[in-house]
Amino acid sequence: MNLIDAWHDLYVMLGTSSAALIGLLFIATSIHLGEVVSNPGYRVRSYNQTLYLLTLLVEAILILVPQPGPILGAELMVLNLGGLWIAISTSYTFIYKHRDDRHRGGMKMSRAIPISVAYLLGIAGGIVLIQVSHWGMYIVTVSYTTLLVTVVLGAWSTMIGMEQRELAVERREKANS
């Protein structure tokens, strides 16, 4: 059996999880659409979380497509470079350009670092796969899992932040009436 084929069931599960989370993120964002639209930090976070989940879904698809390890490695490198660019550009925008939005739900280093590390690991795993080593799949899997957990925790944080903000508005309205 091809060593990458041994990862088939895991990546079916991971890809399905990523697709389901994209759908749930759409639903949660739709429920709080007014809040997302009015807050640039939440808007960018929701958009980027969707992009991160899409990169994970595409990564699972690439791994499930029958192909030689070196070609898979090159594809994973390109995909993870794109994801790293999204993470770095968003971090730069919120940490250096829009500092005020960072506190209203934008990007924090506690999210930027694990996301960037996950994409760097994905790039490293792709490099190892190009060198025809099945060990690259272990690195790719750590990358995938790190990014998935970070995105889920970030989405949870976004939803909690939105709800807290809505409750604060309701309390102010009750106090003023």
CORVENPE-V186608 format. One record per pair of residues at least 6 apart in sequence whose ideal C-beta (glycine too) atoms are under 7 Angstrom apart, sorted by the first residue. I is the first residue (numbers start at 1). J is the second residue. Records with the same first field share a line. If there is no record, write none. Layout:
# CORVENPE-V186608
I->J  J
This chain:
# CORVENPE-V186608
3->134
4->63  69  72  134  137
7->63  137
8->64
11->60  63  64
12->64
14->60  144
15->57  60  61  64
18->53  56  57  60  148
19->57
21->53  152
22->50  53  54  57
25->46  49  50  53  155
28->159
29->36  46
32->162
35->42  162  165  166
36->42  43  46
37->43
39->104  105
40->101
41->101  102  104  105  106
42->105  158  162
44->90  106
45->105  106  154  158
46->158
48->86  90
49->151  154  155
51->86
52->83  115  147  151
53->151
55->79  82  83
56->144  147  148
58->79
59->76  79  144
62->72  75  76  79
63->72
69->129  132
70->129  130  132
72->129
73->126  127  129  130  136
74->126  130
76->122  125  126  129  140
77->123  126  127
80->119  122  123  126
81->123
83->119
84->116  119  120
87->112  115  116  119
88->116
90->107
91->107  112
94->101  102  106  107
95->102  107
98->106
102->108
105->158  161
111->150  154
114->146  150
115->147  150
117->146
118->143  146  147  150
121->139  142  143  146
122->140  143
124->139
125->136  139  140  143
126->136
128->135  136  139
129->136
